[in-house]
Amino acid sequence: MYIIKVKGKAKIPDYIQLRDENFVLVAYFRADRIDKNLEKYGLKGKEEAFYQIVENLPFGKLQLLEV
């Protein structure tokens, strides 16, 4: 799975995209509301590691998600 952080503008918040190995969009959610979506994508119990990745992730750079 891949992850990318998208920068919001003005009142639009930052978003996180999760993409599969074919770069197809799997999830799209607000960066400030991550905890509501992790269970759906098999990341339950890995919240702290995921928060660290999102916090340090640069905007607009697609990276392999290894949690």
N, C-alpha and C positions, 0 to 999 in steps of 0.2 A: 504494500500500500504506500502511496505517496501523499505528501502534505504540502500545502502552499498557504501562505497568509496573504490576504488581499486587503490593501489599505482602503479604508472608508474615507469619504469626503464630507465635510461640514457635519450634518446631522446623521449621515449614514455611518454606522459603526464598522469596525474592522471585522472581516469574516475569515473563517478557516474552511478550506476545501480538502476533502479526502478523496483520492482517486485510486482506482485499482491498477493492476499491472499493465492494463491496456490504456491507461490514462482516462478512463471513463469516470465521470463524476459519481461518487458514491454518497458523499455527504457534503452539506453546505450549511454552516451554522455560525452564529455570532461568536467572536473570540471571547467575549465577556460572559457567555453562557455555555461554556463547554460541558459542565457536569451533567446537563440534561441529556446529552447525546452520546456519551461514551459507552453506555451499556448496550445500545443498539448496534454498535460496530465492533463488539468483542474486545473492548478496552476497559471493561470493568475491573477494578482492582489495580489499575495502572495509572490512576489519576495524577499522582504526584509527578511521575516521569513524563506524562503527557503535558502537564502544565509547564514543566521546565522546558520542554521542546518548543512549545508555542511561544513562551516568553522570549526565548533566545533566537527564534526563527526570524530571518530577515524578510521583509515584505517582497512579494513577487518572485521568490526563488523556490522552485519545486525541489523537494528533497525526499529521499526515501525515508519512510517512517519505520524506525526500529525501536519498539518499546518492549 
